[in-house]
Amino acid sequence: MKSLLNRTTGVTWQEVIIGTDISKEDFDAQHPNVKMTPYTIIDGEVYETIISVARKLLEEGLVTAPTE
């Protein structure tokens, strides 16, 4: 996920590490429906897989497909 986000243009993102930046209890309280991580929120919309994040970023023209 970080590699994908690092390839974006004009996108600011923040990594939050459960257990370091936020306790598991606080994270669970704030995001009770999360079943897996990474958990990505783009403009308030939740994306639970790297494929869905990549699709969204491609649709918005914020990242290009790899050439390899």
MDAnalysis code that builds the backbone (N, CA, C; Angstrom):
import MDAnalysis as mda
import numpy as np

u = mda.Universe.empty(204, n_residues=68, atom_resindex=np.repeat(np.arange(68), 3), trajectory=True)
u.add_TopologyAttr("name", ["N", "CA", "C"] * 68)
u.add_TopologyAttr("resid", np.arange(1, 69))
u.add_TopologyAttr("resname", ["MET", "LYS", "SER", "LEU", "LEU", "ASN", "ARG", "THR", "THR", "GLY", "VAL", "THR", "TRP", "GLN", "GLU", "VAL", "ILE", "ILE", "GLY", "THR", "ASP", "ILE", "SER", "LYS", "GLU", "ASP", "PHE", "ASP", "ALA", "GLN", "HIS", "PRO", "ASN", "VAL", "LYS", "MET", "THR", "PRO", "TYR", "THR", "ILE", "ILE", "ASP", "GLY", "GLU", "VAL", "TYR", "GLU", "THR", "ILE", "ILE", "SER", "VAL", "ALA", "ARG", "LYS", "LEU", "LEU", "GLU", "GLU", "GLY", "LEU", "VAL", "THR", "ALA", "PRO", "THR", "GLU"])
u.atoms.positions = np.array([
    [0.836, -1.183, 0.000],
    [0.000, 0.000, 0.000],
    [0.880, 1.246, 0.000],
    [1.917, 1.265, 0.839],
    [2.788, 2.446, 0.883],
    [3.460, 2.682, -0.461],
    [3.891, 1.616, -1.117],
    [4.528, 1.747, -2.418],
    [3.569, 2.377, -3.426],
    [2.329, 1.931, -3.423],
    [1.310, 2.495, -4.306],
    [1.090, 3.973, -3.989],
    [0.903, 4.293, -2.727],
    [0.648, 5.679, -2.339],
    [1.837, 6.587, -2.627],
    [3.043, 6.044, -2.545],
    [4.236, 6.839, -2.863],
    [4.336, 7.165, -4.346],
    [3.610, 6.439, -5.200],
    [3.612, 6.690, -6.649],
    [2.537, 7.684, -7.066],
    [1.748, 8.170, -6.133],
    [0.668, 9.090, -6.480],
    [1.196, 10.495, -6.724],
    [0.387, 11.263, -7.432],
    [0.701, 12.653, -7.712],
    [-0.355, 13.519, -7.048],
    [0.079, 14.463, -6.220],
    [-0.849, 15.393, -5.595],
    [-1.670, 14.808, -4.466],
    [-1.189, 13.726, -3.877],
    [-1.915, 13.073, -2.787],
    [-1.082, 13.151, -1.519],
    [-1.705, 13.599, -0.456],
    [-1.064, 13.596, 0.849],
    [-1.676, 12.449, 1.642],
    [-0.835, 11.616, 2.241],
    [-1.367, 10.496, 3.009],
    [-0.608, 10.367, 4.317],
    [-1.230, 9.671, 5.247],
    [-0.650, 9.493, 6.571],
    [-0.809, 8.039, 6.981],
    [0.277, 7.457, 7.461],
    [0.247, 6.101, 7.984],
    [0.013, 6.169, 9.489],
    [-0.915, 5.368, 9.976],
    [-1.184, 5.269, 11.404],
    [-0.965, 3.811, 11.791],
    [-0.051, 3.577, 12.703],
    [0.293, 2.214, 13.105],
    [-0.429, 1.870, 14.399],
    [-1.253, 0.819, 14.306],
    [-1.994, 0.372, 15.485],
    [-0.996, -0.195, 16.492],
    [-1.103, 0.250, 17.715],
    [-0.192, -0.184, 18.772],
    [0.953, 0.788, 19.001],
    [1.190, 1.667, 18.027],
    [2.226, 2.688, 18.161],
    [1.599, 4.078, 18.151],
    [0.882, 4.386, 17.078],
    [0.267, 5.706, 16.932],
    [-1.116, 5.772, 17.578],
    [-1.761, 4.638, 17.694],
    [-3.085, 4.541, 18.303],
    [-3.203, 3.162, 18.935],
    [-3.842, 3.087, 20.077],
    [-4.014, 1.777, 20.711],
    [-5.042, 0.962, 19.936],
    [-4.951, -0.344, 20.035],
    [-5.922, -1.208, 19.357],
    [-7.330, -0.908, 19.861],
    [-7.464, -0.657, 21.142],
    [-8.775, -0.359, 21.721],
    [-9.362, 0.930, 21.145],
    [-8.531, 1.972, 21.045],
    [-9.007, 3.236, 20.482],
    [-9.346, 3.083, 18.999],
    [-8.498, 2.347, 18.271],
    [-8.778, 2.119, 16.856],
    [-10.096, 1.370, 16.685],
    [-10.282, 0.299, 17.468],
    [-11.525, -0.480, 17.389],
    [-12.745, 0.374, 17.732],
    [-12.593, 1.270, 18.691],
    [-13.703, 2.142, 19.070],
    [-14.034, 3.143, 17.952],
    [-13.004, 3.655, 17.286],
    [-13.205, 4.637, 16.224],
    [-13.655, 3.998, 14.908],
    [-13.272, 2.742, 14.696],
    [-13.554, 2.053, 13.432],
    [-14.103, 0.651, 13.718],
    [-15.300, 0.556, 14.282],
    [-15.824, -0.742, 14.723],
    [-16.085, -1.751, 13.610],
    [-16.210, -1.315, 12.374],
    [-16.508, -2.237, 11.281],
    [-15.284, -2.740, 10.537],
    [-14.098, -2.326, 10.958],
    [-12.876, -2.743, 10.272],
    [-12.592, -4.204, 10.591],
    [-12.415, -4.983, 9.535],
    [-12.132, -6.412, 9.691],
    [-10.693, -6.745, 9.342],
    [-9.995, -5.856, 8.603],
    [-8.619, -6.129, 8.209],
    [-7.873, -4.827, 7.985],
    [-6.571, -4.913, 7.992],
    [-5.739, -3.777, 7.655],
    [-4.824, -4.195, 6.503],
    [-4.312, -3.321, 5.646],
    [-4.465, -1.889, 5.789],
    [-5.896, -1.437, 5.527],
    [-6.245, -0.385, 6.184],
    [-7.573, 0.215, 6.113],
    [-7.361, 1.597, 5.553],
    [-7.915, 1.875, 4.404],
    [-7.639, 3.121, 3.710],
    [-8.911, 3.937, 3.553],
    [-8.818, 5.211, 3.871],
    [-9.943, 6.124, 3.708],
    [-9.514, 7.199, 2.713],
    [-10.305, 7.355, 1.646],
    [-10.038, 8.377, 0.643],
    [-11.286, 9.242, 0.547],
    [-11.134, 10.513, 0.868],
    [-12.256, 11.456, 0.831],
    [-13.465, 10.922, 1.591],
    [-13.216, 10.309, 2.748],
    [-14.283, 9.815, 3.606],
    [-14.827, 8.453, 3.227],
    [-14.386, 7.885, 2.112],
    [-14.855, 6.576, 1.666],
    [-13.824, 5.505, 2.031],
    [-14.306, 4.368, 2.545],
    [-13.434, 3.293, 3.025],
    [-13.096, 2.324, 1.892],
    [-11.831, 1.962, 1.823],
    [-11.330, 0.961, 0.873],
    [-10.546, -0.073, 1.675],
    [-10.943, -1.324, 1.583],
    [-10.321, -2.353, 2.428],
    [-9.279, -3.196, 1.720],
    [-9.098, -3.010, 0.405],
    [-8.077, -3.792, -0.296],
    [-7.210, -2.880, -1.146],
    [-6.000, -3.328, -1.407],
    [-5.092, -2.544, -2.246],
    [-5.646, -2.432, -3.660],
    [-6.357, -3.451, -4.114],
    [-6.935, -3.410, -5.456],
    [-7.969, -2.297, -5.556],
    [-8.819, -2.170, -4.550],
    [-9.835, -1.117, -4.590],
    [-9.198, 0.267, -4.497],
    [-8.125, 0.401, -3.722],
    [-7.415, 1.685, -3.631],
    [-6.762, 2.000, -4.970],
    [-6.088, 1.025, -5.571],
    [-5.430, 1.239, -6.860],
    [-6.445, 1.622, -7.926],
    [-7.582, 0.947, -7.951],
    [-8.635, 1.253, -8.925],
    [-9.114, 2.704, -8.759],
    [-9.353, 3.106, -7.523],
    [-9.809, 4.476, -7.239],
    [-8.769, 5.501, -7.700],
    [-7.502, 5.265, -7.359],
    [-6.444, 6.199, -7.729],
    [-6.268, 6.275, -9.241],
    [-6.393, 5.129, -9.934],
    [-6.308, 5.120, -11.393],
    [-7.476, 5.886, -12.010],
    [-8.683, 5.651, -11.499],
    [-9.866, 6.342, -12.015],
    [-9.752, 7.851, -11.859],
    [-9.153, 8.279, -10.752],
    [-9.008, 9.714, -10.476],
    [-7.792, 10.324, -11.177],
    [-6.980, 9.481, -11.835],
    [-5.780, 9.973, -12.514],
    [-4.682, 10.390, -11.572],
    [-4.695, 9.828, -10.370],
    [-3.705, 10.202, -9.353],
    [-2.487, 9.303, -9.333],
    [-2.557, 8.206, -10.093],
    [-1.426, 7.291, -10.202],
    [-1.514, 6.646, -11.582],
    [-0.370, 6.266, -12.131],
    [-0.370, 5.577, -13.408],
    [-0.085, 4.101, -13.179],
    [-0.532, 3.293, -14.103],
    [-0.288, 1.851, -14.012],
    [1.200, 1.589, -14.175],
    [1.726, 0.573, -13.482],
    [3.143, 0.242, -13.637],
    [3.434, -0.158, -15.084],
    [4.629, 0.134, -15.543],
    [5.000, -0.184, -16.925],
    [5.709, -1.518, -17.050],
    [6.022, -2.149, -15.962],
    [6.745, -3.439, -16.003],
    [5.798, -4.587, -16.042],
])
